[in-house]
Amino acid sequence: MTQDARCKNCQGEVESLDHILRRCNPAKTVWEDHKAIGWDREFYNSNFKLWIERNSKLKKKENDRTEWGTLFTITIWGLRKQRNEYVFNNIKYQPKQVSIYNNLASTISKAKDGSHTRITKNPQWVSWRKLPRGI
């Protein structure tokens, strides 16, 4: 256990949720990939709680396909997951890995707006049975 409260990744600021999710260089890299700063001038300067609330509720579509609130929330989860992988498993922080979660955000947005459903003319019934023991 360490007594050092600084961020393990950058050794700069004291580690806080605000630092991990918004101010640390890997987080900034991810947000720049999402072009968040381009449309929100207060992205890095607003109150942390308001930042979370405002961005997670935004319905603005990112690249005309993914709701910003969904992408934002998945990105927050990904940043936190990457940080935990680094701190607890010593797996190097990989900002590009967080960007891969965009596919998940896109799928969730499509499911929410119904554009990811497929209607078939010949539906098939599916049933489940209990597997025998040992399988």
Backbone bond lengths (Angstrom), bond angles and torsions (degrees), N, CA, C in turn:
res aa  C-N    CA-C-N  psi(-1)  N-CA   C-N-CA  omega(-1)  CA-C   N-CA-C  phi
1 M - - - 1.436 - - 1.530 108.38 -
2 T 1.314 115.73 143.16 1.454 120.31 -177.74 1.522 111.13 -111.43
3 Q 1.307 115.83 152.94 1.459 121.92 176.33 1.522 111.06 -96.76
4 D 1.321 116.67 -3.73 1.461 122.25 -177.59 1.526 109.35 -80.21
5 A 1.327 116.83 119.34 1.467 121.70 -177.77 1.519 112.52 -89.06
6 R 1.343 115.89 -1.51 1.465 118.56 -179.04 1.524 110.88 -72.76
7 C 1.317 115.02 155.93 1.453 122.50 178.79 1.527 109.63 -58.48
8 K 1.316 116.83 127.64 1.467 121.31 -179.66 1.522 110.92 -65.26
9 N 1.327 116.44 -29.08 1.457 120.37 -176.56 1.525 112.62 -74.78
10 C 1.325 117.51 -50.39 1.476 119.80 -173.74 1.518 113.58 -108.64
11 Q 1.322 117.68 -11.61 1.462 123.10 -178.44 1.530 112.68 57.41
12 G 1.327 116.98 20.52 1.462 121.56 -177.46 1.509 112.70 -95.75
13 E 1.300 116.37 -85.57 1.456 121.62 -174.94 1.528 111.50 -85.85
14 V 1.332 114.08 166.77 1.454 119.81 172.39 1.528 107.18 -66.13
15 E 1.325 116.08 135.15 1.453 120.04 -177.32 1.523 110.53 -70.80
16 S 1.313 115.23 126.15 1.461 123.01 175.79 1.521 106.31 -144.18
17 L 1.321 117.07 167.96 1.464 119.06 177.13 1.525 110.24 -61.05
18 D 1.317 116.93 -40.52 1.458 120.14 178.53 1.528 110.77 -59.45
19 H 1.315 116.59 -43.13 1.461 120.26 179.79 1.532 111.11 -65.84
20 I 1.329 117.11 -49.01 1.465 121.93 -177.57 1.527 111.95 -61.21
21 L 1.326 116.47 -43.64 1.465 121.12 -171.57 1.525 115.00 -90.98
22 R 1.354 117.08 -14.71 1.454 117.53 -174.00 1.522 114.51 -138.86
23 R 1.317 119.44 -33.63 1.464 120.78 -169.29 1.534 115.89 -104.99
24 C 1.323 117.44 -25.27 1.464 120.71 179.78 1.540 108.82 -67.80
25 N 1.316 117.13 146.86 1.470 120.77 -175.39 1.528 114.63 -53.66
26 P 1.341 120.56 -43.26 1.466 118.39 177.28 1.533 112.35 -60.33
27 A 1.321 117.07 -38.70 1.467 120.10 178.22 1.524 110.07 -65.54
28 K 1.322 117.08 -43.33 1.469 120.20 178.37 1.524 111.06 -60.52
29 T 1.324 116.66 -38.83 1.467 120.72 178.10 1.524 110.56 -60.14
30 V 1.322 116.53 -44.47 1.467 120.93 -179.97 1.526 110.39 -64.56
31 W 1.331 117.23 -47.18 1.474 119.94 -179.11 1.524 110.83 -64.57
32 E 1.322 117.74 -35.08 1.473 119.83 176.61 1.529 110.61 -67.10
33 D 1.335 117.54 -36.35 1.472 120.84 175.30 1.530 110.76 -61.81
34 H 1.329 116.01 -33.84 1.467 121.43 178.72 1.530 112.17 -83.33
35 K 1.335 116.46 -4.03 1.466 122.44 -179.22 1.526 112.73 57.26
36 A 1.325 115.73 34.34 1.468 121.13 -177.87 1.522 111.71 -64.83
37 I 1.301 117.48 -39.94 1.462 120.99 -175.76 1.528 111.74 -68.77
38 G 1.329 116.90 -23.22 1.461 120.80 -177.98 1.511 113.94 -63.41
39 W 1.315 118.40 -31.53 1.457 120.91 -178.03 1.525 113.07 -113.76
40 D 1.335 118.36 -7.66 1.461 121.21 179.11 1.523 109.25 -129.10
41 R 1.309 116.29 97.64 1.476 120.87 -177.33 1.529 112.79 -65.62
42 E 1.312 116.85 -21.63 1.467 121.33 -178.66 1.533 112.49 -96.29
43 F 1.318 116.86 11.60 1.468 121.42 -173.58 1.527 112.47 -53.93
44 Y 1.312 117.90 -43.79 1.468 121.12 -178.23 1.520 113.46 -95.60
45 N 1.319 118.28 -5.29 1.460 120.35 -172.61 1.518 115.13 -113.85
46 S 1.311 118.29 -15.05 1.460 120.01 -176.39 1.525 111.34 -73.99
47 N 1.319 115.83 162.46 1.451 123.25 176.11 1.528 108.51 -55.58
48 F 1.327 118.15 136.89 1.466 122.34 -173.67 1.531 112.32 -58.36
49 K 1.330 117.38 -47.61 1.463 120.34 -178.72 1.529 110.49 -62.55
50 L 1.312 117.79 -44.64 1.465 121.09 178.83 1.528 110.75 -65.10
51 W 1.333 117.09 -35.78 1.462 122.75 178.10 1.537 110.16 -59.77
52 I 1.326 115.31 -47.18 1.472 120.40 178.67 1.530 110.37 -63.23
53 E 1.325 116.56 -49.83 1.466 120.46 -177.20 1.528 111.96 -61.52
54 R 1.329 116.87 -49.16 1.464 120.97 -176.17 1.526 111.36 -63.61
55 N 1.320 117.03 -49.27 1.463 120.35 -175.97 1.524 113.08 -69.77
56 S 1.331 117.91 -34.73 1.466 119.51 -178.10 1.530 112.06 -72.91
57 K 1.327 117.42 -19.09 1.468 120.72 -179.16 1.524 113.77 -98.62
58 L 1.321 118.05 -7.48 1.468 120.53 -175.91 1.526 111.60 -66.22
59 K 1.309 115.69 133.44 1.460 121.56 179.76 1.524 112.08 -96.70
60 K 1.326 117.13 -3.63 1.472 121.85 179.97 1.526 109.12 -51.42
61 K 1.309 116.44 134.32 1.469 120.88 179.25 1.521 109.87 -85.75
62 E 1.310 116.36 129.28 1.461 123.20 176.97 1.516 108.00 -88.24
63 N 1.316 116.55 123.47 1.472 121.86 -178.64 1.533 111.37 54.55
64 D 1.335 116.15 33.81 1.467 122.64 178.05 1.524 113.37 58.89
65 R 1.325 118.66 22.94 1.450 118.47 179.43 1.518 114.29 -141.80
66 T 1.312 119.20 -38.06 1.457 121.50 -174.37 1.521 110.38 -112.41
67 E 1.317 116.10 127.28 1.456 120.17 176.40 1.520 109.26 -62.58
68 W 1.338 116.75 133.17 1.467 120.53 -177.82 1.527 111.19 -58.56
69 G 1.338 118.13 -42.35 1.465 120.19 -179.03 1.517 112.33 -58.17
70 T 1.324 116.78 -38.91 1.465 121.40 178.35 1.527 110.29 -69.16
71 L 1.327 116.47 -47.45 1.460 120.39 179.04 1.526 110.89 -60.84
72 F 1.319 116.66 -43.07 1.465 122.27 179.42 1.529 110.54 -59.70
73 T 1.327 116.30 -48.56 1.463 120.57 -177.53 1.528 111.75 -64.36
74 I 1.320 117.41 -42.97 1.471 121.13 177.47 1.533 109.91 -64.48
75 T 1.324 117.16 -38.56 1.463 120.81 179.20 1.520 110.94 -65.04
76 I 1.323 117.51 -42.20 1.469 121.97 176.63 1.530 109.44 -58.24
77 W 1.328 115.85 -46.37 1.462 120.40 178.38 1.539 110.46 -60.23
78 G 1.335 116.31 -44.92 1.461 120.48 -179.36 1.520 113.12 -63.85
79 L 1.325 117.01 -40.67 1.467 120.40 178.12 1.522 110.65 -63.68
80 R 1.303 116.26 -43.20 1.463 120.51 179.57 1.539 110.25 -66.09
81 K 1.314 116.41 -40.89 1.477 120.71 178.40 1.531 110.42 -62.19
82 Q 1.323 117.21 -45.40 1.462 120.88 179.05 1.526 111.02 -61.77
83 R 1.300 116.68 -42.13 1.468 120.97 179.19 1.524 109.89 -61.55
84 N 1.322 117.39 -44.51 1.462 120.41 179.78 1.519 112.00 -65.92
85 E 1.329 117.47 -37.94 1.474 120.94 176.02 1.530 110.10 -59.64
86 Y 1.311 115.96 -40.05 1.467 120.23 -178.18 1.535 111.21 -72.15
87 V 1.319 116.53 -47.15 1.467 120.19 -176.94 1.525 112.00 -69.00
88 F 1.334 117.57 -44.91 1.463 119.97 -172.51 1.523 114.48 -94.08
89 N 1.333 118.15 -25.94 1.464 120.72 -177.41 1.526 113.22 -119.24
90 N 1.330 116.36 1.87 1.457 123.27 179.36 1.540 112.67 56.60
91 I 1.348 115.66 33.07 1.461 121.28 175.36 1.523 107.22 -92.55
92 K 1.314 115.69 121.61 1.466 121.69 -174.05 1.522 112.13 -52.87
93 Y 1.307 114.56 138.07 1.466 123.38 177.99 1.519 109.31 -60.20
94 Q 1.323 117.77 127.36 1.462 122.38 -178.62 1.527 109.85 -128.45
95 P 1.337 117.50 93.14 1.467 119.99 -178.76 1.526 113.31 -55.96
96 K 1.313 118.20 -34.09 1.467 120.42 -179.29 1.525 111.45 -65.46
97 Q 1.338 117.22 -27.92 1.458 120.76 176.99 1.527 110.01 -61.75
98 V 1.329 116.57 -38.46 1.456 120.74 179.35 1.525 110.25 -62.97
99 S 1.321 116.61 -38.32 1.466 120.49 -179.75 1.525 112.31 -64.73
100 I 1.329 116.63 -25.00 1.465 120.46 178.15 1.530 110.24 -63.38
101 Y 1.321 116.58 -27.27 1.458 120.79 179.97 1.531 111.88 -67.23
102 N 1.328 118.22 -8.64 1.465 121.31 175.93 1.520 110.43 -55.51
103 N 1.331 117.17 -37.16 1.469 120.47 178.80 1.527 110.65 -60.49
104 L 1.316 116.22 -40.27 1.457 120.32 177.67 1.524 110.20 -64.39
105 A 1.330 116.49 -44.20 1.467 120.43 178.93 1.517 111.01 -62.09
106 S 1.323 117.07 -40.61 1.463 121.55 179.13 1.527 110.80 -63.89
107 T 1.317 117.13 -43.18 1.463 121.59 179.11 1.521 110.83 -63.57
108 I 1.323 117.03 -42.27 1.466 120.85 178.81 1.522 110.34 -63.33
109 S 1.331 117.59 -43.90 1.468 120.79 178.90 1.515 111.39 -61.41
110 K 1.315 116.62 -42.53 1.466 120.25 179.30 1.527 110.84 -64.21
111 A 1.310 116.75 -39.61 1.462 120.24 178.96 1.524 110.80 -65.96
112 K 1.331 116.71 -38.58 1.465 120.64 179.65 1.516 112.23 -66.03
113 D 1.330 117.44 -38.78 1.476 118.85 -176.99 1.530 112.90 -94.47
114 G 1.336 117.21 1.19 1.455 120.66 175.02 1.518 115.01 82.42
115 S 1.310 119.06 4.67 1.463 120.33 -177.56 1.528 112.68 -84.61
116 H 1.313 116.89 0.95 1.458 120.42 -177.72 1.531 111.32 -108.95
117 T 1.330 115.70 12.07 1.459 118.91 -179.33 1.517 110.36 -95.70
118 R 1.294 115.14 155.75 1.455 121.02 -179.71 1.529 107.89 -131.71
119 I 1.300 115.99 127.90 1.457 120.16 178.84 1.524 107.62 -103.18
120 T 1.322 115.70 129.55 1.463 119.59 178.82 1.518 109.25 -110.13
121 K 1.301 115.92 153.68 1.458 121.04 179.66 1.522 111.57 -80.75
122 N 1.302 117.15 -23.88 1.461 121.58 -177.68 1.530 110.09 -122.03
123 P 1.314 116.69 79.88 1.468 117.74 -179.73 1.523 111.05 -66.53
124 Q 1.308 116.53 150.81 1.461 121.78 178.33 1.518 108.13 -122.24
125 W 1.322 115.15 138.98 1.448 119.77 177.64 1.526 109.20 -81.86
126 V 1.276 115.13 141.72 1.463 121.39 178.74 1.513 107.49 -121.66
127 S 1.310 115.56 137.78 1.461 119.18 176.14 1.525 108.71 -131.61
128 W 1.298 114.90 160.11 1.457 121.56 -179.28 1.512 109.00 -120.23
129 R 1.321 115.55 143.68 1.451 119.38 173.73 1.521 108.55 -128.55
130 K 1.278 113.45 153.54 1.451 120.52 -179.76 1.529 109.26 -69.07
131 L 1.324 115.94 132.71 1.462 120.16 179.30 1.528 110.29 -77.61
132 P 1.334 116.58 149.98 1.477 119.22 176.24 1.530 109.53 -63.49
133 R 1.309 115.01 155.51 1.472 119.94 178.12 1.521 110.93 -58.63
134 G 1.329 114.71 146.42 1.465 120.38 176.66 1.503 114.45 90.07
135 I 1.302 118.09 -3.17 1.476 119.98 179.44 1.494 108.81 -103.62
